Amino acid sequence: MERIVCADRTLISLPDGVSADIVVIGAGPAGVAAACAGLDAGLSVVLVDGGGPGIEAVPDRGLVEVRSRDPEQWRVLVGTDFHALRGDGAATPKLRAPTNRHVFAGYADAYGLREDDFLALGSLSGGGLSNAWGAGVACYDADDLAGFPVALAELEPSFRTVAARIGISGCVEPDDAMAAFFGTAVDVQPAPDLNENARRLLARYGRRPPPGLRLGRSRNAILTRDHAGRQGCNRCGWCLWGCGRKSIYSARYDLERLHGRAGFRYIGDAFIERVLPRSEDDGMCRAVGRVRSTGSALVVRGARILVAGGAIGTGRIVHDSLGRRGRPIPLLTTPAVGFALWMPERFGAAAEPQPFGLAQLSFRLTDPERADGYVFGNIFGTDALPASELVRHVPLSRPAAIRLIRGLMPSLLVANLFMPSDHGAHRLEIRADGGIDVVGRYDEDGFPAKLARVRKGLARAFRRCGAVMLPGSYKPTIPGADVHYGGTVPMRSAPQVGEAWPDGRVEGLPGVHVVDAAAFPRLPAKPHTFTMMANADRITRLVARSLANGDASRPASPAPIL
């Protein structure tokens, strides 16, 4: 008898485990995309997830009001444990927001992570890392898919399906220089209003676009109009800490809706350690793990198992199931850099009365050394940014840095940029005890030169737009701080053991498919989450078609809804 933890945390006993057409491991963006696609195709679905808590609630008053009137504001902005002041090397302040601390809790311990020059982040909470992401979305185009055994035409229907469900805002052609870059196959809501600094920067760009630079409105998984029970953005300013209106998409919103659908079951508080391929006896695969809170055994059966535990977690499950401990496994990231732009004409300006904390503008800079290469980045206002995020980078005493930043913030924009995964040589390895060692290394020959080349190109381009890159602000982050991971079980046209076929099937594990970014053979600089969700939708629909054609056994009578 297996004891199963349900969504309400109660324990029940079931004979022979739980079974379904498909078992999905992980409730992040890829996992819920797969679950939705499976149910849409008429399959029964069991979703197995760590089920930990998501973000904490933010105040129901605007950020400006709390900052100006609430003497207890430090509890939310800094945290009672001073969480916001911790220097973890992460590229985004969302990871230091106290309200997001539970998103990452327990992940490193669960996987036995040891890091060498790498920041490995993940989540066991419902919704996964989408509880604390930047919400940037983009469709990979044909050039981005070079090296993938998947054509753009195969993904386009899934792009439209996912976009209609999650809600996206941005601009379309011909109104915006970045619209084609983000993809034109999906419908978008209007973009949020720009703050004054971003508006002026974009206007200057429009009058005289610098060579090699495209600058336009960001495309985000954020609503500006009500959609599917979620409210449009009202510019309350809490974007970094969480959104009480559910304007910023999180996979946990889809997870909440899945609970009401026939054929869906959810097992929370679970940690899957390995998967067993299709058995010749009953044609079923098995996900084997434990209940986190009790340590008791857990077995879930499915005609197919779809793994969506994040590139690190998925890599660990797949390679450990194949008996590949002690072997180096490539891990992809998109190297990240942060920098600040000062607009002299705005020095001494007042702060925005209704700040917006997500990306307002995005850019693409062509790499002059590679005709097909580019870097991608986002530009943010500082009105919704904690001053500590800037003070921590100023090489002055704390009092002097505070005075400097206080005077500069209304005239500043801050930015990040991402490079393709080509420059990384990172790896993970499963130890004999089942834990994971992650080692971060960049290409020592080409990477420093590219950093310098990109800095020079960006500084020159933005200077023509009236913005000065602050000296010393251009700083690469520790490997992994981008939190864009992939490639641990890459799709190939002719995969080796431990790699995947174009439909996500893992070579060596019949009946097991990988549906998250672990399956990506490379990561362009472009945001990958939306394409990952579309690929999960595509793979699941292929699995449904295969099951309908009788290519694998289906459980005769799935266990009752939990």
Secondary structure as UniProt FT lines:
FT   STRAND          2..5
FT   TURN            7..8
FT   STRAND          11..14
FT   TURN            15..16
FT   STRAND          18..25
FT   HELIX           29..40
FT   TURN            41..42
FT   STRAND          45..48
FT   HELIX           63..69
FT   TURN            71..73
FT   HELIX           74..77
FT   TURN            80..81
FT   HELIX           83..85
FT   HELIX           93..96
FT   HELIX           98..100
FT   HELIX           101..104
FT   TURN            105..106
FT   HELIX           107..111
FT   STRAND          113..116
FT   TURN            126..127
FT   HELIX           128..132
FT   TURN            142..147
FT   HELIX           152..166
FT   STRAND          169..170
FT   TURN            173..174
FT   TURN            177..178
FT   HELIX           179..182
FT   STRAND          189..190
FT   HELIX           196..207
FT   TURN            211..212
FT   STRAND          213..217
FT   TURN            228..229
FT   TURN            239..241
FT   TURN            244..245
FT   HELIX           251..258
FT   TURN            259..260
FT   TURN            262..263
FT   STRAND          264..267
FT   STRAND          270..276
FT   TURN            280..282
FT   STRAND          285..291
FT   TURN            292..294
FT   STRAND          297..307
FT   HELIX           310..321
FT   TURN            322..323
FT   TURN            325..326
FT   STRAND          329..332
FT   STRAND          336..342
FT   HELIX           344..346
FT   TURN            347..348
FT   STRAND          361..366
FT   TURN            368..369
FT   TURN            371..372
FT   STRAND          374..381
FT   TURN            383..384
FT   HELIX           388..391
FT   TURN            392..393
FT   HELIX           398..408
FT   HELIX           409..411
FT   STRAND          412..418
FT   HELIX           421..423
FT   STRAND          426..430
FT   TURN            432..433
FT   STRAND          436..439
FT   TURN            444..446
FT   HELIX           447..464
FT   TURN            465..466
FT   STRAND          468..469
FT   TURN            471..472
FT   STRAND          475..476
FT   TURN            479..482
FT   TURN            497..498
FT   TURN            502..503
FT   STRAND          505..506
FT   TURN            507..508
FT   TURN            510..511
FT   STRAND          512..514
FT   HELIX           517..519
FT   HELIX           529..548
FT   TURN            549..550
//
